[in-house]
Amino acid sequence: MPHPRTITFLTAGALVIRAALPAAALAQGDDPGVTCGPAVAEILSPKDGAEVPQSGVDPPCEHPGYCKWINVEGRIGKCYWPFIGVTPRETKPLFWIQPRIQHVDRSTGRFSLAVRLGDGRDGLNEEFEIFVIGHRQQNRFYDDQSLFGLPKECQTTPAKDATAPCIASEVVTVRRVR
């Protein structure tokens, strides 16, 4: 049996280490007393079948015909960190993780991000598939990471298991027209 001081020291040390971790490194559901709610990941905008970019909605074009950025809005369950994946339909199932989402409104789960569809004229008049991956680990994926299909631990949303380590939204297909 360990000495009582050893147990007190180890318990206090664990509390100090947990307090020292940045809040952003922990999924909200990992905090005591916080319930996860539904395991959901979804794209709210653009809608499936949309022609993008849209004037007044998406970032302005650098040059006519070179409009490669669009705004994507989505929603994620409280216990997950969102990552956006994009693939030109012709290279599927290979897809790329977009830049890190900087802010998630944890009360609603909403977030937005400007994502890139192609490069310059590459990608013009092509269809792209966009989806959200929600993972319980904030650093599971990184910017410009390419993946050949979803990791095995990912479930499609809504997940039957509210504690699933990874969930993925339905795919939204858009056509880049300018």
MARNUVEX-256320 format. One line per 10 residues: their letters; for each residue x, y, z of N, C-alpha, C, CB. Coordinates in Angstrom, 2 decimals. Glycine has a CB too. Layout:
<rs>
A) X Y Z X Y Z X Y Z X Y Z  ...
</rs>
This chain:
<rs>
MPHPRTITFL) 0.86 -1.18 0.00 0.00 0.00 0.00 0.89 1.23 0.00 -0.97 0.00 1.23  0.65 2.18 -0.93 1.47 3.39 -0.96 1.24 4.25 0.27 1.17 4.21 -2.22  2.25 5.01 0.60 2.18 5.93 1.73 1.13 7.00 1.44 3.57 6.58 2.02  0.32 7.45 2.45 -0.73 8.46 2.23 -0.19 9.75 1.62 -1.42 8.77 3.55  1.03 10.17 1.96 1.60 11.39 1.37 1.85 11.21 -0.13 2.91 11.77 2.09  2.24 9.99 -0.52 2.46 9.71 -1.95 1.16 9.87 -2.72 3.04 8.30 -2.15  0.09 9.34 -2.19 -1.22 9.45 -2.84 -1.63 10.92 -2.93 -2.29 8.63 -2.08  -1.48 11.69 -1.85 -1.81 13.11 -1.86 -0.98 13.85 -2.88 -1.61 13.72 -0.47  0.33 13.57 -2.94 1.22 14.23 -3.89 0.81 13.92 -5.33 2.68 13.79 -3.65  0.53 12.65 -5.62 0.15 12.26 -6.98 -1.18 12.89 -7.39 0.05 10.74 -7.09
TAGALVIRAA) -2.14 12.92 -6.48 -3.43 13.53 -6.77 -3.27 15.02 -7.03 -4.41 13.30 -5.62  -2.51 15.70 -6.18 -2.28 17.14 -6.35 -1.54 17.40 -7.66 -1.48 17.72 -5.16  -0.57 16.55 -7.99 0.18 16.70 -9.24 -0.71 16.55 -10.45 1.30 15.69 -9.31  -1.63 15.61 -10.41 -2.56 15.41 -11.53 -3.45 16.63 -11.70 -3.42 14.15 -11.31  -3.88 17.22 -10.60 -4.71 18.42 -10.69 -3.92 19.60 -11.26 -5.25 18.79 -9.30  -2.67 19.74 -10.88 -1.84 20.82 -11.40 -1.61 20.63 -12.90 -0.48 20.88 -10.65  -1.31 19.41 -13.32 -1.09 19.15 -14.74 -2.35 19.46 -15.52 -0.65 17.69 -14.98  -3.52 19.02 -15.08 -4.78 19.30 -15.78 -5.03 20.79 -15.85 -5.96 18.59 -15.09  -4.77 21.53 -14.77 -4.98 22.97 -14.77 -4.01 23.67 -15.71 -4.83 23.53 -13.35  -2.82 23.10 -15.90 -1.82 23.72 -16.76 -2.10 23.52 -18.23 -0.46 23.18 -16.43
LPAAALAQGD) -2.93 22.52 -18.59 -3.25 22.29 -20.00 -4.08 23.45 -20.52 -4.00 20.95 -20.19  -3.81 23.92 -21.72 -4.66 24.99 -22.27 -6.07 24.46 -22.48 -4.08 25.53 -23.60  -7.05 25.30 -22.23 -8.45 24.88 -22.36 -8.74 24.41 -23.78 -9.39 26.02 -21.98  -8.08 24.97 -24.78 -8.34 24.61 -26.16 -7.92 23.18 -26.47 -7.63 25.56 -27.09  -7.04 22.59 -25.67 -6.57 21.24 -25.94 -7.58 20.18 -25.51 -5.25 20.99 -25.24  -8.55 20.56 -24.72 -9.52 19.62 -24.20 -10.87 19.81 -24.89 -9.67 19.77 -22.68  -11.48 18.73 -25.31 -12.84 18.83 -25.82 -13.72 19.20 -24.64 -13.31 17.49 -26.50  -14.76 19.98 -24.91 -15.60 20.47 -23.82 -16.18 19.32 -23.01 -16.73 21.34 -24.38  -16.51 18.22 -23.63 -17.08 17.08 -22.93 -16.09 16.38 -22.02 -17.63 16.11 -23.90  -14.78 16.71 -22.18 -13.78 16.11 -21.31 -13.74 16.80 -19.95 -12.40 16.18 -21.97
DPGVTCGPAV) -14.37 17.96 -19.81 -14.42 18.65 -18.54 -15.52 18.03 -17.68 -14.67 20.18 -18.74  -15.26 17.86 -16.39 -16.27 17.25 -15.52 -17.56 18.06 -15.52 -15.73 17.13 -14.09  -18.68 17.37 -15.55 -19.98 18.03 -15.44 -20.53 18.56 -16.76 -19.88 19.15 -14.48  -19.79 18.45 -17.86 -20.28 18.93 -19.14 -20.78 17.74 -19.95 -19.17 19.71 -19.92  -22.01 17.82 -20.39 -22.55 16.74 -21.22 -22.26 17.04 -22.68 -24.07 16.55 -20.98  -22.04 15.99 -23.44 -21.66 16.16 -24.84 -22.82 16.53 -25.74 -21.04 14.90 -25.34  -24.00 16.04 -25.47 -25.10 16.28 -26.38 -24.95 15.41 -27.62 -25.17 17.76 -26.76  -25.63 15.77 -28.71 -25.59 14.91 -29.89 -24.23 14.94 -30.58 -26.66 15.33 -30.88  -23.83 13.79 -31.13 -22.60 13.69 -31.91 -22.96 14.07 -33.33 -21.97 12.23 -31.83  -22.82 15.36 -33.64 -23.26 15.87 -34.95 -22.16 16.70 -35.59 -24.54 16.69 -34.80
AEILSPKDGA) -22.06 16.57 -36.91 -21.17 17.41 -37.72 -21.94 17.70 -39.01 -19.76 16.71 -38.01  -22.06 18.98 -39.36 -22.79 19.29 -40.59 -22.32 20.59 -41.23 -24.28 19.38 -40.29  -22.45 20.64 -42.55 -22.20 21.84 -43.33 -23.54 22.57 -43.44 -21.60 21.51 -44.77  -23.57 23.84 -43.02 -24.79 24.64 -43.12 -24.82 25.44 -44.41 -24.91 25.57 -41.92  -23.64 25.86 -44.87 -23.53 26.67 -46.07 -22.14 26.48 -46.65 -23.80 28.17 -45.77  -21.99 26.32 -47.95 -23.00 26.40 -49.01 -23.86 25.15 -49.06 -22.32 26.62 -50.35  -24.95 25.24 -49.76 -25.87 24.12 -49.91 -25.39 23.19 -51.01 -27.29 24.61 -50.20  -25.79 21.94 -50.92 -25.46 20.95 -51.93 -25.95 21.42 -53.29 -26.06 19.57 -51.56  -25.09 21.34 -54.30 -25.45 21.74 -55.66 -25.20 23.21 -55.96 -26.87 21.43 -55.90  -24.71 23.98 -55.00 -24.49 25.43 -55.21 -23.36 25.67 -56.20 -24.18 26.13 -53.87
EVPQSGVDPP) -23.48 26.78 -56.93 -22.39 27.27 -57.76 -21.67 28.32 -56.94 -22.91 27.84 -59.14  -20.36 28.17 -56.83 -19.57 29.06 -55.98 -18.36 29.56 -56.76 -19.12 28.33 -54.68  -17.75 30.65 -56.32 -18.12 31.51 -55.20 -19.34 32.38 -55.52 -16.95 32.40 -54.82  -19.98 32.85 -54.47 -21.17 33.68 -54.59 -20.81 35.11 -54.21 -22.32 33.14 -53.71  -21.17 36.06 -55.07 -20.89 37.48 -54.79 -21.59 37.90 -53.52 -21.34 38.36 -55.97  -20.89 38.64 -52.68 -21.44 39.14 -51.43 -21.45 38.11 -50.31 -22.82 39.61 -51.66  -21.11 36.86 -50.60 -21.08 35.81 -49.58 -19.65 35.34 -49.36 -21.97 34.62 -49.99  -18.94 35.12 -50.46 -17.60 34.57 -50.40 -16.56 35.68 -50.52 -17.39 33.53 -51.50  -15.30 35.40 -50.15 -14.25 36.42 -50.25 -14.14 36.95 -51.68 -12.90 35.86 -49.79  -13.75 38.23 -51.83 -13.61 38.79 -53.17 -12.52 38.07 -53.96 -13.30 40.30 -53.08
CEHPGYCKWI) -12.67 38.07 -55.27 -11.71 37.41 -56.16 -10.43 38.23 -56.28 -12.32 37.18 -57.55  -9.29 37.52 -56.36 -8.02 38.18 -56.58 -7.96 38.73 -57.99 -6.85 37.22 -56.33  -8.39 37.93 -58.95 -8.46 38.28 -60.37 -9.67 37.57 -60.96 -7.14 37.90 -61.14  -10.36 38.18 -61.94 -11.50 37.49 -62.57 -11.06 36.11 -63.09 -12.09 38.34 -63.74  -11.87 35.11 -62.81 -11.56 33.74 -63.24 -10.67 32.99 -62.28 -10.92 33.77 -64.58  -10.20 33.67 -61.23 -9.30 33.04 -60.26 -9.92 33.01 -58.87 -7.95 33.78 -60.22  -11.21 32.91 -58.80 -11.92 32.92 -57.52 -11.86 31.53 -56.90 -13.40 33.38 -57.70  -10.91 31.31 -56.02 -10.70 29.97 -55.47 -11.13 29.82 -54.02 -9.26 29.62 -55.59  -11.54 30.91 -53.35 -11.91 30.84 -51.93 -13.42 30.97 -51.76 -11.20 31.94 -51.13  -13.98 30.13 -50.88 -15.39 30.25 -50.51 -15.50 30.15 -48.98 -16.25 29.14 -51.21
NVEGRIGKCY) -16.57 30.72 -48.46 -16.84 30.60 -47.03 -17.69 29.37 -46.78 -17.55 31.88 -46.49  -17.30 28.59 -45.80 -18.07 27.42 -45.39 -18.49 27.64 -43.94 -17.23 26.09 -45.55  -19.77 27.44 -43.68 -20.29 27.51 -42.32 -20.78 26.12 -41.93 -21.44 28.57 -42.19  -20.57 25.80 -40.66 -20.97 24.48 -40.20 -21.33 24.47 -38.74 -19.89 23.49 -40.45  -21.64 23.27 -38.28 -22.00 23.07 -36.87 -21.40 21.74 -36.43 -23.57 23.08 -36.67  -20.93 21.74 -35.18 -20.26 20.55 -34.62 -20.77 20.32 -33.20 -18.71 20.73 -34.63  -20.83 19.07 -32.79 -21.23 18.73 -31.42 -20.21 19.25 -30.41 -21.39 17.22 -31.26  -20.64 19.47 -29.18 -19.81 20.08 -28.14 -18.50 19.34 -27.86 -20.58 20.17 -26.88  -18.47 18.06 -28.01 -17.29 17.29 -27.64 -16.29 17.11 -28.78 -17.70 15.94 -27.14  -16.49 17.82 -29.87 -15.65 17.61 -31.05 -14.99 18.90 -31.54 -16.48 17.02 -32.17
WPFIGVTPRE) -13.85 18.72 -32.20 -13.14 19.81 -32.87 -13.38 19.63 -34.36 -11.59 19.81 -32.52  -13.80 20.70 -35.06 -14.11 20.56 -36.48 -12.88 20.71 -37.39 -15.15 21.58 -36.88  -12.86 19.89 -38.42 -11.86 19.98 -39.49 -12.64 19.88 -40.80 -10.76 18.84 -39.37  -12.30 20.71 -41.77 -12.99 20.66 -43.05 -12.12 19.94 -44.07 -13.35 22.09 -43.55  -12.72 18.98 -44.74 -12.04 18.25 -45.81 -12.63 18.66 -47.15 -12.17 16.73 -45.60  -11.76 18.78 -48.17 -12.19 19.15 -49.52 -11.52 18.20 -50.51 -11.84 20.64 -49.84  -12.29 17.78 -51.50 -11.71 16.99 -52.58 -12.34 17.38 -53.90 -11.90 15.50 -52.31  -11.51 17.58 -54.93 -12.10 17.68 -56.27 -12.74 16.33 -56.57 -11.01 18.08 -57.37  -13.92 16.33 -57.10 -14.66 15.09 -57.29 -13.87 14.05 -58.09 -15.98 15.38 -57.98  -13.01 14.53 -59.00 -12.26 13.60 -59.85 -11.11 12.91 -59.12 -11.72 14.34 -61.05
TKPLFWIQPR) -10.65 13.44 -57.98 -9.53 12.81 -57.25 -9.99 12.01 -56.05 -8.55 13.87 -56.80  -11.27 11.93 -55.84 -11.87 11.22 -54.73 -11.36 9.79 -54.69 -13.39 11.25 -54.82  -11.03 9.18 -53.59 -11.29 9.58 -52.21 -10.16 10.40 -51.57 -11.53 8.37 -51.40  -9.13 10.80 -52.32 -8.07 11.64 -51.76 -8.66 13.02 -51.43 -6.87 11.77 -52.75  -8.43 13.50 -50.19 -8.93 14.83 -49.83 -7.91 15.55 -48.97 -10.27 14.73 -49.10  -8.11 16.88 -48.87 -7.18 17.73 -48.14 -7.89 18.40 -46.98 -6.56 18.78 -49.06  -7.20 18.43 -45.85 -7.69 19.16 -44.67 -7.37 20.63 -44.88 -7.04 18.61 -43.34  -8.35 21.47 -44.64 -8.22 22.91 -44.80 -7.57 23.54 -43.55 -9.59 23.54 -45.06  -7.26 24.86 -43.62 -6.65 25.51 -42.45 -7.49 25.31 -41.19 -6.46 27.01 -42.71  -6.81 25.37 -40.06 -7.46 25.16 -38.76 -8.56 26.20 -38.52 -6.42 25.22 -37.61
IQHVDRSTGR) -9.67 25.72 -38.01 -10.79 26.60 -37.65 -10.41 27.29 -36.34 -12.15 25.81 -37.52  -10.39 28.61 -36.36 -9.89 29.37 -35.22 -10.90 29.55 -34.10 -9.43 30.71 -35.68  -12.20 29.56 -34.44 -13.19 29.81 -33.39 -14.43 28.96 -33.62 -13.57 31.30 -33.36  -14.88 28.32 -32.55 -16.15 27.59 -32.55 -16.98 28.17 -31.43 -15.93 26.03 -32.36  -18.20 28.60 -31.74 -19.12 29.08 -30.71 -19.62 27.84 -29.98 -20.32 29.93 -31.32  -19.10 27.57 -28.80 -19.41 26.33 -28.08 -20.85 26.28 -27.58 -18.47 26.17 -26.91  -21.55 27.41 -27.54 -22.95 27.35 -27.12 -23.85 26.84 -28.25 -23.43 28.74 -26.65  -23.48 27.12 -29.51 -24.28 26.67 -30.66 -23.56 25.63 -31.50 -24.65 27.85 -31.52  -22.24 25.53 -31.36 -21.45 24.62 -32.18 -21.13 25.17 -33.55 -22.17 23.34 -32.32  -21.49 26.42 -33.82 -21.28 27.01 -35.16 -19.86 27.49 -35.35 -22.25 28.17 -35.39
FSLAVRLGDG) -19.41 27.39 -36.61 -18.09 27.86 -37.00 -18.12 28.25 -38.47 -17.00 26.78 -36.74  -17.10 28.97 -38.92 -16.97 29.30 -40.34 -15.50 29.33 -40.70 -17.66 30.66 -40.67  -15.23 29.12 -41.98 -13.86 29.08 -42.47 -13.86 29.35 -43.97 -13.19 27.72 -42.16  -12.89 30.13 -44.44 -12.68 30.30 -45.88 -11.84 29.11 -46.35 -11.97 31.68 -46.21  -12.36 28.35 -47.31 -11.65 27.18 -47.82 -11.29 27.39 -49.28 -12.51 25.91 -47.67  -10.25 26.71 -49.71 -9.75 26.86 -51.07 -10.24 25.71 -51.94 -8.21 26.93 -51.09  -10.76 26.10 -53.11 -11.19 25.13 -54.11 -10.27 25.28 -55.32 -12.70 25.33 -54.50  -9.27 24.46 -55.41 -8.34 24.54 -56.54 -7.32 25.64 -56.33 -9.10 24.78 -57.84  -6.68 25.99 -57.42 -5.63 27.01 -57.37 -5.63 27.77 -58.69 -4.22 26.36 -57.10  -5.99 29.04 -58.63 -6.08 29.82 -59.86 -7.12 29.24 -60.78 -4.73 29.87 -60.56
RDGLNEEFEI) -6.73 28.98 -62.03 -7.68 28.40 -62.99 -7.87 26.89 -62.77 -7.21 28.66 -64.42  -6.92 26.24 -62.08 -7.10 24.82 -61.76 -8.30 24.69 -60.82 -5.81 24.21 -61.11  -9.26 23.91 -61.21 -10.46 23.75 -60.41 -11.65 24.53 -60.95 -10.20 24.17 -59.01  -11.42 25.41 -61.91 -12.52 26.18 -62.50 -13.44 25.23 -63.25 -11.98 27.29 -63.46  -14.74 25.39 -63.07 -15.78 24.54 -63.67 -15.68 23.08 -63.22 -15.69 24.62 -65.18  -15.12 22.86 -62.05 -15.06 21.51 -61.49 -15.97 21.41 -60.28 -13.61 21.14 -61.11  -16.37 20.18 -59.97 -17.15 19.93 -58.76 -16.20 19.55 -57.63 -18.20 18.82 -58.99  -16.51 20.07 -56.44 -15.74 19.78 -55.23 -16.69 19.24 -54.17 -15.00 21.06 -54.71  -16.20 18.29 -53.40 -16.95 17.77 -52.27 -16.35 18.34 -51.00 -16.93 16.21 -52.25  -17.22 18.83 -50.12 -16.81 19.46 -48.85 -17.53 18.73 -47.72 -17.14 21.01 -48.84
FVIGHRQQNR) -16.81 18.50 -46.63 -17.44 17.85 -45.48 -16.69 18.25 -44.22 -17.46 16.31 -45.65  -17.32 18.03 -43.09 -16.73 18.31 -41.78 -16.39 17.00 -41.11 -17.69 19.16 -40.90  -15.20 16.95 -40.55 -14.82 15.85 -39.68 -14.77 16.41 -38.27 -13.44 15.20 -40.11  -15.45 15.78 -37.35 -15.38 16.17 -35.95 -14.57 15.13 -35.20 -16.80 16.33 -35.33  -13.55 15.59 -34.50 -12.71 14.64 -33.75 -12.57 15.12 -32.32 -11.31 14.47 -34.40  -12.49 14.20 -31.38 -12.35 14.55 -29.97 -10.95 15.04 -29.65 -12.69 13.35 -29.09  -9.98 14.82 -30.52 -8.62 15.34 -30.33 -8.43 16.58 -31.20 -7.55 14.24 -30.68  -8.09 17.68 -30.58 -7.96 18.95 -31.30 -6.86 18.90 -32.35 -7.69 20.07 -30.32  -5.81 18.16 -32.13 -4.68 18.14 -33.06 -4.62 16.86 -33.89 -3.40 18.31 -32.30  -5.75 16.22 -34.11 -5.77 14.95 -34.85 -5.36 15.14 -36.31 -7.16 14.33 -34.78
FYDDQSLFGL) -5.76 16.26 -36.92 -5.43 16.56 -38.31 -4.71 17.90 -38.37 -6.72 16.58 -39.20  -4.01 18.16 -39.46 -3.29 19.43 -39.59 -3.51 20.02 -40.99 -1.78 19.23 -39.33  -3.25 21.32 -41.11 -3.45 22.06 -42.36 -2.73 21.38 -43.52 -2.95 23.50 -42.21  -3.40 21.30 -44.64 -2.87 20.73 -45.88 -2.54 19.25 -45.80 -1.65 21.48 -46.29  -2.99 18.57 -44.75 -2.80 17.12 -44.67 -3.67 16.48 -45.74 -3.15 16.58 -43.24  -3.13 15.54 -46.47 -3.94 14.81 -47.44 -4.21 13.41 -46.89 -3.22 14.72 -48.84  -5.44 12.98 -47.06 -5.87 11.68 -46.55 -6.51 10.89 -47.69 -6.86 11.85 -45.37  -6.32 9.62 -47.67 -6.92 8.74 -48.65 -8.10 8.05 -47.98 -5.89 7.70 -49.21  -9.19 8.77 -47.85 -10.37 8.26 -47.17 -10.39 8.63 -45.70 -10.45 6.76 -47.32  -11.54 8.47 -45.09 -11.70 8.79 -43.67 -11.00 7.76 -42.80 -13.18 8.87 -43.30
PKECQTTPAK) -10.46 8.20 -41.65 -9.89 7.24 -40.71 -10.96 6.24 -40.26 -9.29 7.97 -39.48  -10.55 5.04 -39.91 -11.48 3.97 -39.54 -12.34 4.31 -38.33 -10.72 2.70 -39.27  -11.82 5.18 -37.44 -12.59 5.49 -36.23 -13.75 6.46 -36.49 -11.67 6.06 -35.18  -13.84 7.01 -37.71 -14.90 7.99 -38.02 -16.22 7.32 -38.34 -14.47 8.87 -39.18  -17.29 7.85 -37.77 -18.65 7.41 -38.06 -19.36 8.53 -38.79 -19.42 7.02 -36.76  -20.34 8.20 -39.62 -21.11 9.25 -40.24 -22.11 9.79 -39.23 -21.84 8.74 -41.51  -22.45 11.05 -39.38 -23.33 11.71 -38.42 -24.78 11.59 -38.90 -22.93 13.19 -38.23  -25.76 11.54 -38.04 -25.60 11.52 -36.59 -25.12 10.15 -36.14 -26.91 11.89 -35.90  -24.11 10.19 -35.29 -23.52 8.95 -34.80 -24.45 8.29 -33.79 -22.14 9.22 -34.16  -24.50 6.99 -33.83 -25.32 6.26 -32.86 -24.68 6.32 -31.48 -25.50 4.79 -33.30
DATAPCIASE) -23.36 6.43 -31.45 -22.62 6.47 -30.20 -22.22 7.92 -29.92 -21.36 5.55 -30.26  -22.78 8.52 -28.86 -22.49 9.92 -28.53 -21.05 10.12 -28.09 -23.42 10.40 -27.44  -20.32 9.05 -27.83 -18.92 9.18 -27.43 -17.96 8.74 -28.53 -18.66 8.38 -26.16  -18.44 8.65 -29.76 -17.59 8.24 -30.88 -16.37 9.16 -30.96 -18.38 8.26 -32.22  -15.17 8.63 -31.21 -13.98 9.47 -31.26 -13.96 10.40 -32.47 -12.75 8.61 -31.28  -14.68 10.03 -33.54 -14.64 10.81 -34.77 -15.98 10.67 -35.49 -13.48 10.36 -35.68  -16.49 11.79 -36.00 -17.73 11.78 -36.77 -17.49 12.57 -38.06 -18.92 12.38 -35.95  -18.27 12.31 -39.07 -18.14 13.01 -40.35 -19.52 13.40 -40.86 -17.40 12.14 -41.39  -19.61 14.59 -41.43 -20.87 15.08 -41.96 -21.18 14.44 -43.30 -20.84 16.60 -42.10  -22.38 14.69 -43.78 -22.72 14.34 -45.15 -21.91 15.24 -46.07 -24.26 14.47 -45.42
VVTVRRVR) -21.65 14.78 -47.26 -20.87 15.53 -48.24 -21.76 16.56 -48.93 -20.22 14.59 -49.28  -21.22 17.77 -49.10 -21.87 18.82 -49.88 -21.05 18.98 -51.15 -21.98 20.18 -49.08  -21.70 18.88 -52.31 -21.02 19.04 -53.59 -21.33 20.42 -54.16 -21.45 17.92 -54.58  -20.28 21.14 -54.53 -20.43 22.47 -55.14 -19.64 22.50 -56.45 -19.94 23.60 -54.16  -20.01 23.47 -57.31 -19.28 23.65 -58.56 -18.66 25.04 -58.54 -20.22 23.47 -59.80  -17.33 25.09 -58.75 -16.63 26.37 -58.81 -16.79 26.93 -60.21 -15.12 26.22 -58.42  -17.48 28.09 -60.33 -17.82 28.63 -61.65 -17.07 29.89 -62.06 -19.26 28.92 -61.69  -16.30 30.49 -61.16 -15.52 31.66 -61.57 -14.26 31.78 -60.76 -16.34 32.92 -61.43
</rs>
